[in-house]
Amino acid sequence: MDEIVALLLAGVLVVQVPISILVYFDAKRRGLKNPTAYHLGVLVPAAGFVVVPVYLSRRDDLPREESDSA
């Protein structure tokens, strides 16, 4: 039983790490405020799968960094 749980957790991490990296670079490219928060939100075990659809559906409405050029 312990081996199955460890294997499932490893499988989840194998899927979540690349997705979190993609989310980080997408948030950075869009100039969103604090892209690390979205990156770490995806990395939370099991809950990260909830963050991905929420991020994808609301990424156009998320707060952006203020530009320095006025």
Backbone as ProteinMPNN parsed JSONL, in Angstrom:
{"seq_chain_A": "MDEIVALLLAGVLVVQVPISILVYFDAKRRGLKNPTAYHLGVLVPAAGFVVVPVYLSRRDDLPREESDSA", "coords_chain_A": {"N_chain_A": [[0.817, -1.2, 0.0], [1.944, 1.269, 0.786], [3.82, 1.625, -1.219], [2.241, 2.079, -3.436], [1.013, 4.519, -2.82], [3.267, 6.181, -2.697], [4.133, 5.947, -5.336], [1.942, 7.079, -6.707], [2.034, 9.716, -5.71], [4.527, 10.498, -6.7], [3.949, 10.344, -9.421], [2.017, 12.364, -9.646], [3.583, 14.61, -9.054], [5.347, 14.51, -11.206], [3.697, 15.296, -13.246], [2.713, 17.779, -12.344], [4.945, 19.529, -11.972], [6.07, 20.256, -14.589], [3.776, 21.591, -15.581], [3.499, 23.663, -13.738], [5.795, 25.131, -14.282], [5.242, 25.983, -16.884], [2.998, 27.591, -16.332], [4.194, 29.57, -14.76], [5.984, 30.826, -16.618], [4.095, 31.686, -18.493], [2.568, 33.491, -16.955], [4.568, 35.333, -16.368], [5.222, 36.228, -18.941], [2.835, 37.48, -19.633], [2.955, 39.578, -17.944], [1.913, 39.548, -15.368], [1.123, 40.329, -11.967], [3.222, 39.157, -9.458], [4.074, 36.361, -10.454], [5.116, 34.099, -9.302], [3.398, 33.25, -7.315], [1.283, 32.003, -8.667], [2.676, 29.94, -9.864], [3.588, 28.494, -7.597], [1.113, 27.855, -6.551], [0.16, 25.93, -8.309], [1.901, 23.882, -7.734], [1.125, 22.847, -5.282], [0.364, 19.861, -3.733], [-2.122, 17.826, -5.17], [-4.168, 19.87, -4.874], [-3.245, 21.597, -6.737], [-4.194, 20.834, -9.204], [-6.639, 21.993, -9.277], [-6.058, 24.666, -9.346], [-4.954, 25.105, -11.88], [-7.1, 25.044, -13.951], [-8.552, 27.262, -13.007], [-6.678, 29.331, -13.165], [-6.207, 29.329, -15.953], [-8.736, 30.072, -16.907], [-9.101, 32.627, -15.881], [-6.896, 34.194, -16.491], [-6.652, 36.437, -18.139], [-7.874, 38.416, -16.7], [-6.453, 38.798, -14.381], [-4.482, 40.651, -11.933], [-2.074, 42.959, -13.17], [1.427, 43.836, -13.421], [2.523, 47.124, -12.705], [3.539, 49.307, -15.242], [6.739, 50.835, -15.657], [7.254, 52.852, -17.403], [6.025, 55.962, -17.989]], "CA_chain_A": [[0.0, 0.0, 0.0], [2.82, 2.43, 0.842], [4.459, 1.787, -2.515], [1.242, 2.648, -4.347], [0.867, 5.935, -2.468], [4.492, 6.859, -3.118], [4.121, 5.985, -6.799], [0.939, 8.063, -7.117], [2.554, 11.046, -5.394], [5.584, 10.776, -7.67], [3.277, 10.591, -10.699], [1.396, 13.689, -9.579], [4.654, 15.606, -9.152], [5.886, 14.483, -12.57], [2.758, 16.054, -14.074], [2.529, 19.137, -11.842], [6.139, 20.371, -12.102], [6.111, 20.932, -15.894], [2.645, 22.509, -15.704], [3.781, 24.857, -12.94], [6.804, 25.895, -15.011], [4.524, 26.646, -17.975], [2.171, 28.64, -15.745], [5.092, 30.652, -14.354], [6.437, 31.573, -17.786], [2.938, 32.355, -19.085], [2.253, 34.641, -16.108], [5.658, 36.297, -16.543], [5.079, 36.784, -20.286], [1.677, 38.369, -19.624], [3.227, 40.699, -17.054], [1.047, 39.489, -14.199], [1.719, 40.636, -10.678], [3.635, 38.006, -8.657], [3.872, 35.084, -11.147], [5.536, 32.986, -8.442], [2.236, 32.776, -6.559], [0.555, 31.056, -9.524], [3.579, 28.799, -10.016], [3.533, 27.704, -6.362], [-0.258, 27.346, -6.401], [0.042, 24.696, -9.091], [2.737, 22.852, -7.123], [0.508, 22.278, -4.081], [-0.094, 18.515, -4.094], [-3.533, 17.556, -5.422], [-4.926, 21.108, -5.06], [-2.716, 22.253, -7.92], [-5.034, 20.514, -10.355], [-7.757, 22.93, -9.234], [-5.52, 25.981, -9.672], [-4.692, 25.203, -13.314], [-8.253, 25.547, -14.713], [-8.911, 28.615, -12.544], [-5.697, 30.241, -13.767], [-6.436, 29.418, -17.394], [-9.988, 30.759, -17.206], [-9.09, 34.011, -15.41], [-5.584, 34.817, -16.655], [-6.765, 37.753, -18.776], [-8.417, 39.368, -15.729], [-5.6, 38.863, -13.192], [-3.772, 41.937, -11.835], [-0.808, 43.054, -13.877], [2.424, 44.729, -12.84], [2.464, 48.466, -13.26], [4.704, 49.596, -16.071], [7.548, 51.944, -15.157], [7.272, 53.945, -18.385], [4.808, 56.765, -17.862]], "C_chain_A": [[0.861, 1.266, 0.0], [3.491, 2.694, -0.503], [3.512, 2.435, -3.52], [1.078, 4.143, -4.088], [2.085, 6.725, -2.923], [4.548, 6.984, -4.644], [3.111, 7.011, -7.317], [1.415, 9.491, -6.859], [3.665, 11.44, -6.37], [4.987, 11.075, -9.049], [2.628, 11.956, -10.755], [2.454, 14.771, -9.727], [5.25, 15.669, -10.554], [4.988, 15.278, -13.513], [2.716, 17.521, -13.644], [3.743, 20.039, -12.053], [6.212, 21.019, -13.49], [4.955, 21.922, -16.09], [2.918, 23.79, -14.93], [4.828, 25.734, -13.621], [6.148, 26.651, -16.169], [3.66, 27.794, -17.46], [3.045, 29.825, -15.345], [5.52, 31.493, -15.549], [5.288, 32.287, -18.497], [2.575, 33.605, -18.282], [3.318, 35.725, -16.261], [5.534, 36.99, -17.904], [3.924, 37.771, -20.353], [1.863, 39.563, -18.701], [2.338, 40.719, -15.831], [1.822, 39.795, -12.934], [2.005, 39.328, -9.947], [3.384, 36.655, -9.355], [4.277, 33.88, -10.311], [4.36, 32.425, -7.659], [1.439, 31.76, -7.375], [1.37, 29.786, -9.714], [3.496, 27.897, -8.785], [2.138, 27.146, -6.106], [-0.476, 26.056, -7.165], [0.829, 23.568, -8.433], [2.145, 22.238, -5.858], [-0.05, 20.899, -4.449], [-1.618, 18.4, -4.115], [-4.346, 18.828, -5.645], [-4.453, 21.855, -6.298], [-3.538, 21.99, -9.161], [-6.28, 21.394, -10.395], [-7.279, 24.313, -9.672], [-5.342, 26.144, -11.178], [-5.925, 25.672, -14.089], [-8.685, 26.952, -14.293], [-7.966, 29.631, -13.161], [-5.989, 30.429, -15.256], [-7.708, 30.191, -17.733], [-9.953, 32.236, -16.836], [-7.802, 34.764, -15.713], [-5.631, 36.163, -17.366], [-7.219, 38.827, -17.79], [-7.538, 39.54, -14.494], [-4.833, 40.182, -13.153], [-2.403, 41.881, -12.497], [0.139, 43.991, -13.145], [2.272, 46.095, -13.49], [3.711, 48.721, -14.072], [5.413, 50.845, -15.549], [7.566, 53.125, -16.136], [5.945, 54.698, -18.336], [4.691, 57.767, -18.988]], "O_chain_A": [[0.55, 2.228, -0.703], [3.704, 3.846, -0.883], [3.931, 3.241, -4.351], [1.013, 4.938, -5.026], [1.949, 7.818, -3.474], [4.966, 8.015, -5.171], [3.401, 7.735, -8.27], [1.221, 10.374, -7.695], [3.73, 12.587, -6.812], [5.467, 11.959, -9.758], [2.677, 12.633, -11.782], [2.246, 15.747, -10.447], [5.614, 16.742, -11.034], [5.473, 15.87, -14.478], [2.686, 18.412, -14.494], [3.566, 21.233, -12.295], [6.399, 22.233, -13.572], [5.141, 22.975, -16.699], [2.606, 24.881, -15.405], [4.749, 26.96, -13.541], [6.459, 27.818, -16.408], [3.599, 28.852, -18.085], [2.664, 30.973, -15.572], [5.434, 32.721, -15.513], [5.48, 33.373, -19.044], [2.306, 34.657, -18.861], [2.993, 36.912, -16.282], [5.72, 38.203, -18.003], [4.011, 38.785, -21.047], [1.025, 40.463, -18.676], [2.035, 41.789, -15.304], [3.025, 39.549, -12.847], [1.12, 38.48, -9.829], [2.555, 35.877, -8.883], [3.835, 32.762, -10.576], [4.334, 31.229, -7.368], [0.97, 30.761, -6.829], [0.82, 28.685, -9.724], [3.351, 26.681, -8.912], [1.998, 26.079, -5.509], [-1.219, 25.183, -6.716], [0.452, 22.404, -8.567], [2.626, 21.2, -5.405], [-0.851, 20.784, -5.377], [-2.301, 18.828, -3.185], [-5.168, 18.848, -6.561], [-5.196, 22.668, -6.849], [-3.582, 22.819, -10.07], [-6.91, 21.522, -11.445], [-8.032, 25.051, -10.308], [-5.564, 27.237, -11.7], [-5.81, 26.639, -14.841], [-9.133, 27.74, -15.125], [-8.405, 30.681, -13.63], [-6.014, 31.554, -15.753], [-7.752, 30.892, -18.744], [-10.697, 33.028, -17.414], [-7.63, 35.883, -15.23], [-4.711, 36.964, -17.199], [-6.979, 40.014, -18.012], [-7.857, 40.36, -13.634], [-4.559, 40.774, -14.197], [-1.679, 40.891, -12.394], [-0.286, 44.831, -12.352], [1.936, 46.207, -14.669], [4.817, 48.391, -13.644], [4.779, 51.783, -15.067], [7.858, 54.256, -15.748], [4.885, 54.136, -18.609], [3.725, 58.528, -19.04]]}, "name": "protein", "num_of_chains": 1, "seq": "MDEIVALLLAGVLVVQVPISILVYFDAKRRGLKNPTAYHLGVLVPAAGFVVVPVYLSRRDDLPREESDSA"}
